[in-house]
Amino acid sequence: MAQIVQTAGMAALSKRGAKTSFLTVALRAVSVWSDRRRTRIALTTLTEAQLRDIGLERDAALEEAQRPFWQP
């Protein structure tokens, strides 16, 4: 469980200080991974002008898009 929490970059404690359930932590991790996957796929569809607007070059966008979803 600690690996999932660390990988997703989320704290293992709730606002009350009690440990969150494994299922909650796992669902959060899946949500973060899903967002990363969608964002990286979207990078491949941007035009040169759009990439310039966000300060990326095509090579950097493609390199980011090739990264696995579990890597931040």
Legacy VTK file of the C-alpha trace (Angstrom):
# vtk DataFile Version 3.0
C-alpha trace
ASCII
DATASET POLYDATA
POINTS 72 float
0.000 0.000 0.000
2.825 2.418 0.789
4.152 1.963 -2.753
0.804 2.931 -4.277
0.591 5.993 -2.052
4.136 7.035 -2.898
3.701 6.353 -6.605
0.521 8.383 -6.807
2.089 11.177 -4.783
-0.680 11.236 -2.196
-0.628 11.240 1.583
-1.859 8.127 3.351
-3.693 10.092 5.995
-7.125 11.641 5.821
-8.050 15.037 7.288
-8.772 13.387 10.631
-5.353 11.755 10.692
-6.719 8.223 10.371
-5.370 5.923 7.714
-7.419 5.764 4.562
-8.555 2.412 3.283
-6.505 0.519 0.758
-9.373 0.763 -1.715
-9.481 4.566 -1.427
-5.740 4.854 -1.967
-5.872 2.433 -4.907
-8.745 4.317 -6.550
-6.877 7.602 -6.180
-3.791 6.055 -7.766
-5.832 4.735 -10.693
-7.372 8.184 -11.141
-3.952 9.867 -11.210
-2.635 7.282 -13.655
-5.669 7.707 -15.889
-5.178 11.480 -15.964
-1.516 11.041 -16.886
-2.386 8.641 -19.685
-5.043 10.951 -21.141
-2.769 13.993 -20.912
0.144 12.226 -22.554
-2.045 10.987 -25.388
-3.400 14.519 -25.847
0.147 15.840 -26.243
0.502 13.841 -29.438
-2.498 15.583 -31.007
-1.403 19.175 -30.416
-0.341 21.360 -33.329
3.025 23.107 -33.451
1.345 26.396 -32.494
-0.366 24.802 -29.492
2.892 23.238 -28.358
4.625 26.624 -28.626
1.849 28.136 -26.500
2.624 25.720 -23.665
6.377 25.997 -24.156
7.093 22.563 -25.604
8.770 21.360 -28.748
7.418 18.384 -30.689
10.315 16.138 -29.608
9.733 16.875 -25.916
5.988 16.262 -26.278
6.550 12.933 -28.013
9.115 11.911 -25.412
6.645 12.697 -22.618
3.880 10.843 -24.448
6.044 7.702 -24.563
6.472 7.564 -20.786
4.471 4.903 -18.926
1.418 6.178 -17.053
2.814 5.124 -13.681
5.845 7.416 -14.008
5.319 10.985 -12.803
LINES 1 73
72 0 1 2 3 4 5 6 7 8 9 10 11 12 13 14 15 16 17 18 19 20 21 22 23 24 25 26 27 28 29 30 31 32 33 34 35 36 37 38 39 40 41 42 43 44 45 46 47 48 49 50 51 52 53 54 55 56 57 58 59 60 61 62 63 64 65 66 67 68 69 70 71
